[in-house]
Amino acid sequence: MKERLQYPIHGGERMSLFRRLLLSWFDQYGRILPWRGITDPYRIWVSEIILQQTQVVQGWDYYMRFIEAYPDVSALANARDEDVLLLWEGLGYYSRAHNMLVAARQVVEQHGCIFPQTEEEVSALKGIGPYTTAAIMSIAYNQPLAVVDGNVYRVLSRVEASEEPIDTTQGQKYYRLLASDYLDHSQPGKYNQAMMDLGAMICTPRSPKCHECPIAPLCKSRENKALIELLPIKAKKLVVDNRYLDYFLLIDGDCFWVERRDNKGIWKGLYQLPLVENTERALGENEIREKIRGSWALEKSIDLQPHRLTHRLLHIRIHLCYALTETHLPSSFKKIKLSEHPTLAFPKPLRHFLDQYF
């Protein structure tokens, strides 16, 4: 087995040149974004949370709507959970929205509505890890903390031609130390944003634009295309589980039945149709008819496109049924008008289906 790479010693002159080249490029080509050029820690926090697992092109409009609805931390802390989830609908990874509500209420209750200004206090807020802490502290308060995310892993692994895995404890420590060494301590916020832009615009996961890269002269991988495509290395193979979701769209006149999910799982707090979930297979035809026997008439079943989550592949069918008799479901369900579905937050696959069907 290959021996783990040791933390390398770098010359200060090389790192100094890296910073100069990077920041000069950023001055000329850095992205103009609505959360750039500000030092408001609340708005920086909102942008960073929205951009976790979300591309800028998608997150931009969400950020603008979010700030319009909740311009400061007090407004967010006083918001209804359902309203925030509805505004968040379509972004996915809903735990981010739940955590933001908890964190906003922490700021109000523990810090008198003033966003905290120390690394310890910021990192203690719900849902704020090392990356988000470093982003807030460096951009809002000019504190010398280096951000380390997918973009930074990719840039640094290629610059150093490092095969140190990014998903092991030792590998993550290696890259944190490396990122701190490269950091421009005189303007950490600007440097961190430049690194993010370099990874997003130039040093991309596939087909990076090496001929446009400002730090190409310093990149140890630049002459090895195969290595560039390989880096960064992950030691663990992602295992994807299949889930089979049979939803029942139960229509009674101009109404249908919905249920709010409990506070567990990826879609907690969102609304859904009555559901049967299996890990091995979808329901068979006889099982479907048994579920609705006596009360509902099955008109048709509709297969949706498989929906990929990080560790799961969801196979989704919607069974469209109409009431035959007066209907009653358990107390966890409620009947709403079909026209009201846009007022509730649904998981993305259901939202797309409802928007197209009604």
Sequence and secondary structure as in RCSB ss.txt:
>XXXX:A:sequence
MKERLQYPIHGGERMSLFRRLLLSWFDQYGRILPWRGITDPYRIWVSEIILQQTQVVQGWDYYMRFIEAYPDVSA
LANARDEDVLLLWEGLGYYSRAHNMLVAARQVVEQHGCIFPQTEEEVSALKGIGPYTTAAIMSIAYNQPLAVVDG
NVYRVLSRVEASEEPIDTTQGQKYYRLLASDYLDHSQPGKYNQAMMDLGAMICTPRSPKCHECPIAPLCKSRENK
ALIELLPIKAKKLVVDNRYLDYFLLIDGDCFWVERRDNKGIWKGLYQLPLVENTERALGENEIREKIRGSWALEK
SIDLQPHRLTHRLLHIRIHLCYALTETHLPSSFKKIKLSEHPTLAFPKPLRHFLDQYF
>XXXX:A:secstr
           HHHHHHHHHHHHHHHHHH    TTTT   HHHHHHHHHHTTTS HHHHHHHHHHHHHH  SHHH
HHTS HHHHHHHHTTS  THHHHHHHHHHHHHHHHHTTS   SHHHHHTSTT  HHHHHHHHHHHH       SH
HHHHHHHHHTT    TTSHHHHHHHHHHHHHH  TTSHHHHHHHHHHHHHHTS SSS  GGG TTGGG TTTT H
HHHHH S  SS    EEEEEEEEEEEETTEEEEEE  S STTTT EE  EEEESS    HHHHHHHHTTTEEEEE
EEE   EE SSEEEEEEEEEEEESS     TTEEEEEGGGGGGS   HHHHHHHHHH 
